[in-house]
Amino acid sequence: MERARRFRSDRDRGRWVAARVFLRRAVAREVGADPAELRFAYSESGKPSLPDGPRFSLAHSDAHALLALSMGADVGADLELVRPDVAEPSVAESFFSPAEQATLAALPPPERLRRFFDLWTLKEAYLKATGAGITPPGALAELPAGGWVAERPPVPDGYAAAVVALVEEATFSFGSWSA
């Protein structure tokens, strides 16, 4: 709960706590345990894991959360509220390759906004699957290749999401929660 205290607003703190409750309940159901008894370990980048349990990735944005569970493959999930103020060229310059930036610049504005968030969520999901976490400004992540598979789960209108896993053939099941 120390991390929850870092949020400035009660609304954001409550959403973070609700997403963690969602995670605990879903993982506990998968392993047949009491949610309160789960003991997560955390990597250096802060990615939670459960020793000898399913691999999972939780993403939340605004009032929605997305959880990806895998019984053996590394997995990453990202969910973002599509916001025009985030999809600025300066952000693209910091996180996207020159080819990706050129592709975005060539698109009409509504398509550019959607493609920006499609790229963003794919990269974030990949980085979460690899345990690298969020990249610092200027760092670029390669899109999944060589055994990595990606899916676009169904999400509410106005959101973009991606789930990435390291497997040759993957099946995904998605859970979502909204406040």
C-alpha positions as semicolon CSV with decimal commas, in nm:
position;residue;x (nm);y (nm);z (nm)
1;M;0,000;0,000;0,000
2;E;0,305;0,227;0,020
3;R;0,286;0,273;-0,356
4;A;-0,082;0,370;-0,334
5;R;0,007;0,654;-0,098
6;R;0,219;0,816;-0,371
7;F;-0,089;0,910;-0,573
8;R;-0,194;1,271;-0,525
9;S;-0,564;1,224;-0,593
10;D;-0,802;0,995;-0,409
11;R;-0,956;0,897;-0,745
12;D;-0,621;0,777;-0,889
13;R;-0,529;0,605;-0,562
14;G;-0,864;0,425;-0,557
15;R;-0,827;0,314;-0,918
16;W;-0,477;0,181;-0,851
17;V;-0,600;-0,014;-0,548
18;A;-0,901;-0,149;-0,741
19;A;-0,673;-0,267;-1,024
20;R;-0,449;-0,447;-0,772
21;V;-0,752;-0,615;-0,613
22;F;-0,862;-0,723;-0,961
23;L;-0,512;-0,867;-1,022
24;R;-0,500;-1,055;-0,691
25;R;-0,845;-1,205;-0,737
26;A;-0,780;-1,316;-1,095
27;V;-0,439;-1,469;-1,019
28;A;-0,570;-1,635;-0,700
29;R;-0,860;-1,787;-0,894
30;E;-0,612;-1,920;-1,152
31;V;-0,392;-2,090;-0,892
32;G;-0,668;-2,188;-0,648
33;A;-0,546;-1,972;-0,361
34;D;-0,681;-1,706;-0,128
35;P;-0,599;-1,360;-0,276
36;A;-0,466;-1,240;0,061
37;E;-0,214;-1,525;0,074
38;L;-0,044;-1,446;-0,257
39;R;0,313;-1,325;-0,216
40;F;0,442;-1,144;-0,520
41;A;0,808;-1,101;-0,600
42;Y;0,922;-0,791;-0,788
43;S;1,194;-0,758;-1,051
44;E;1,439;-0,468;-1,055
45;S;1,207;-0,288;-1,296
46;G;0,912;-0,346;-1,059
47;K;0,735;-0,621;-1,256
48;P;0,543;-0,847;-1,016
49;S;0,558;-1,224;-1,046
50;L;0,436;-1,524;-0,858
51;P;0,695;-1,799;-0,800
52;D;0,583;-2,117;-0,978
53;G;0,261;-1,950;-1,089
54;P;0,114;-1,804;-1,404
55;R;0,287;-1,514;-1,570
56;F;0,078;-1,202;-1,587
57;S;0,074;-0,838;-1,678
58;L;-0,165;-0,573;-1,555
59;A;-0,229;-0,241;-1,725
60;H;-0,473;0,026;-1,624
61;S;-0,569;0,361;-1,766
62;D;-0,835;0,596;-1,637
63;A;-1,123;0,377;-1,513
64;H;-1,029;0,054;-1,693
65;A;-0,781;-0,226;-1,641
66;L;-0,655;-0,510;-1,858
67;L;-0,498;-0,829;-1,728
68;A;-0,314;-1,085;-1,941
69;L;-0,239;-1,426;-1,787
70;S;-0,015;-1,693;-1,932
71;M;0,066;-2,037;-1,797
72;G;0,424;-2,037;-1,919
73;A;0,510;-1,760;-2,162
74;D;0,639;-1,418;-2,068
75;V;0,353;-1,177;-2,125
76;G;0,301;-0,801;-2,130
77;A;-0,014;-0,592;-2,153
78;D;-0,071;-0,223;-2,208
79;L;-0,391;-0,022;-2,206
80;E;-0,413;0,348;-2,282
81;L;-0,685;0,606;-2,296
82;V;-0,651;0,763;-2,643
83;R;-0,565;1,126;-2,575
84;P;-0,464;1,372;-2,848
85;D;-0,245;1,571;-2,606
86;V;-0,018;1,268;-2,562
87;A;0,022;1,194;-2,934
88;E;0,245;1,494;-2,999
89;P;0,534;1,485;-3,249
90;S;0,782;1,547;-2,966
91;V;0,665;1,228;-2,793
92;A;0,693;1,034;-3,120
93;E;1,047;1,169;-3,167
94;S;1,146;1,041;-2,823
95;F;0,996;0,693;-2,845
96;F;0,946;0,595;-3,210
97;S;1,197;0,509;-3,479
98;P;1,246;0,750;-3,772
99;A;1,050;0,511;-3,997
100;E;0,761;0,499;-3,748
101;Q;0,765;0,879;-3,719
102;A;0,750;0,913;-4,099
103;T;0,460;0,668;-4,118
104;L;0,270;0,864;-3,852
105;A;0,338;1,200;-4,020
106;A;0,199;1,072;-4,351
107;L;-0,138;0,974;-4,201
108;P;-0,444;1,198;-4,175
109;P;-0,497;1,322;-3,813
110;P;-0,765;1,071;-3,700
111;E;-0,566;0,775;-3,835
112;R;-0,242;0,922;-3,697
113;L;-0,391;0,935;-3,347
114;R;-0,508;0,571;-3,360
115;R;-0,177;0,449;-3,511
116;F;0,022;0,642;-3,249
117;F;-0,156;0,455;-2,970
118;D;-0,137;0,123;-3,155
119;L;0,243;0,163;-3,173
120;W;0,266;0,293;-2,816
121;T;0,069;0,006;-2,662
122;L;0,256;-0,254;-2,868
123;K;0,593;-0,120;-2,751
124;E;0,482;-0,091;-2,389
125;A;0,338;-0,444;-2,386
126;Y;0,662;-0,577;-2,536
127;L;0,875;-0,392;-2,280
128;K;0,658;-0,520;-1,996
129;A;0,681;-0,876;-2,130
130;T;1,059;-0,857;-2,139
131;G;1,070;-0,698;-1,794
132;A;1,241;-0,387;-1,928
133;G;0,966;-0,157;-1,804
134;I;0,904;0,185;-1,951
135;T;1,182;0,314;-2,170
136;P;1,349;0,644;-2,088
137;P;1,310;0,930;-2,338
138;G;1,515;0,869;-2,650
139;A;1,518;0,490;-2,608
140;L;1,358;0,280;-2,878
141;A;1,209;-0,063;-2,842
142;E;1,196;-0,312;-3,124
143;L;0,855;-0,440;-3,212
144;P;0,798;-0,807;-3,136
145;A;0,977;-1,050;-3,366
146;G;1,128;-1,398;-3,348
147;G;0,875;-1,586;-3,139
148;W;0,689;-1,284;-3,003
149;V;0,320;-1,268;-3,086
150;A;0,084;-0,976;-3,034
151;E;-0,291;-0,947;-2,999
152;R;-0,526;-0,652;-2,974
153;P;-0,782;-0,738;-2,706
154;P;-1,130;-0,590;-2,720
155;V;-1,141;-0,271;-2,516
156;P;-1,394;0,010;-2,469
157;D;-1,420;0,283;-2,732
158;G;-1,158;0,549;-2,682
159;Y;-0,891;0,304;-2,560
160;A;-0,605;0,121;-2,727
161;A;-0,448;-0,200;-2,599
162;A;-0,197;-0,469;-2,685
163;V;-0,091;-0,799;-2,531
164;V;0,243;-0,952;-2,627
165;A;0,376;-1,298;-2,537
166;L;0,690;-1,498;-2,613
167;V;0,556;-1,812;-2,774
168;E;0,531;-1,955;-3,123
169;E;0,159;-2,015;-3,091
170;A;-0,029;-1,824;-2,829
171;T;-0,381;-1,813;-2,709
172;F;-0,487;-1,526;-2,492
173;S;-0,768;-1,480;-2,250
174;F;-0,845;-1,130;-2,138
175;G;-1,000;-0,991;-1,829
176;S;-1,108;-0,635;-1,781
177;W;-1,240;-0,423;-1,503
178;S;-1,387;-0,075;-1,500
179;A;-1,475;0,161;-1,219
